[in-house]
Amino acid sequence: MGDLAWVADRIAIQDCLVRYCRGIDRGDADLVRSVWWPDSTADYGGYKGPGADFGDHAVASLNKSYQATQHTILNSTVELDGDVAHTETYIHAYHLSKVADGQQQTVFLFAGRYLDRLEKRDGEWRIAQRVLLYDFDWVEPVGGKMPAEWSSKFNQGRRDNGDLSYRRGA
């Protein structure tokens, strides 16, 4: 494989992984679905089934319990073998709980790794198989927050397509 083709494949694989995180955090099941092949499989422990159906499951579950989430990908190893790639990607997923009467708001951090097999079909990389590995987690109560006179100056992120990121050139 030529050097430029290798770089292009690595960038396309990285884009697929990042697009997944964006879809999860914006509550965009269609965007999550776009990273999976229709015949893909996913094993998240609590969810084992078609990868293409995971977005609907995850968005409903996260919207029920969390005010905001941020899934970040960290170190990623990629082993390319023609039109198949095997990746190990470290992840941190932060979850800000919704506040219920009498409950303390918390931040839950999940640290783990995605073990993915991606396939390139018709020039496009998508996930064919994913296994999520759990490494550790922790939950912290939300203590003090930024003073309202500061935080009110920021544009507020949203868990839907009303998020400012969906309006290009804004």
N, C-alpha and C positions, 0 to 999 in steps of 0.2 A: 504494500500500500504506500502510495506516495505521501510525502510529509504533509502536503496541503490537504489531501483527503483525510488523513489521520486527524489533523487539527479541526477540519470541518466536522468530522464525526464527533469528536470530543465536545465541541461547542454545541452541536445539536443535542447530544445526550444531556449535557448540563442544562440546556434550555428546557428540555422535557422535565427534568427533576425540579427546576425552579417553577415552571408553570404549574406543576402539581401543588407546590406549597402555596402559590398565589391563589389557586382555585379553592383550596381548603380554607385559607384565611379570609377570603372574600365570600365564602358560602356559595361558590359558583360550581354547582355539580356538573354543568356542561363542560366547564374548563377542566375539572378533574377528570371527567370521562375522556377528554381529548388526549390524555397521556397514555391510555391503555389500549391495547389491541382488543377487538371484540371477543377473541377467544382466550384472553388473559386470565390468570389466577392471582388471587391475593390472599395472604395469610397474615392477618394483624392480631392473631391470638383470639380476640373476641369476635372477629369477623373473618370467616374463611369462605371464599366464594369468588364469583367473577369479578375481576378487577374493574370492568366497565360499570359495575353496579355499586362499587364502593363509594363513589362520590355522593350518591343519594343518601346512603346510609350515614356517612360521616357528617355531611352537612346537617341533616336532621338531628343527629346526636349532639353535635357541637352547638348548634343554635339553641337547643333545649337547655343546656347547662352553662354556657359561657357567653360572657359579654364581648370578649375579644380573644383572638388567638394569634400567635405568631409562630409559624413553623420555619425553622432555618436549617439549611443544609450546610455542613461544614466540610471536613476532609472527605474526599471522594477518590477512590481508586477505580480505574476503568481498564479492563482487559478486553481489547478488541480482537475479534477473530472473524474477519470478513464482515458479514451482516449480522453478527451476534456480538453483544457486549455483556460482560459480567461486571457489575459494580458493587462496591460496598461504600455506602454514604452515611456518615455520621449525621445525626439530627438532634436538635433541641426543639422541643415544642412547648411553648408557654401558653397557658390557658388562664384567663382572668374570669373568675366565677361571676355569675349573676348574683345579685344580692337579694336574698329572701328575708322576710321578716324575722328579726332576731338572730340572723346568722352573720358571721364575720365574713367579709369578702376575702378570698384567697387567690394566690397565684400558684398554679400547679405546673411544675416543670417535668417533662418526660424527656429522658435522654436515651437514645438508642441508635440503631443502625438499620438502614434499608439494604437488604441483599436483593439486588434486581438482576434479572436477565432481560435485556432489551434486544429488540430485533428491528432491523432496518428493512422495511418493505416499501417498495415503490419509492425509494429515496427518503423515507421518513422513519425516524427513530421513535419507538414507543415501548412501553413496558409490556413484556409478555408474561413475566412472573415476578412477584414480590413476596418476600418474607421479611417481616419486621422483627428485629431482635431488641429485646428490652435489656438495658444496661443498668439504669437506676432512675429514681425519681425523687422529688421532694415537694412538699406543700408548705407554703409560708402564708401567714395572715398578712393582709395588706395593711401596712402601718400608715404613716402619714403620706399625704399626696402633695403634689405641687400646689402652691396657693392658687386659688381660682383666678386671681388677677393675672397670673401667668398662663395657666392652662387654657383659659378662655380665649387666648389670642391665637391658638393653634387651630388649624382645620381638623375637624374630627374624622377619624377613620370609621368606616362602616363595614359590616359583614354582609354586604350585598352589592349589587351592581350600581347602587347609588354612590359608591365610594368614588372619590375624586379621581382615582387612578383609571377609571373607565372613561373619563373624558380627556382625550388626547389634546395637547396644546393648551390646557387650562393653566 
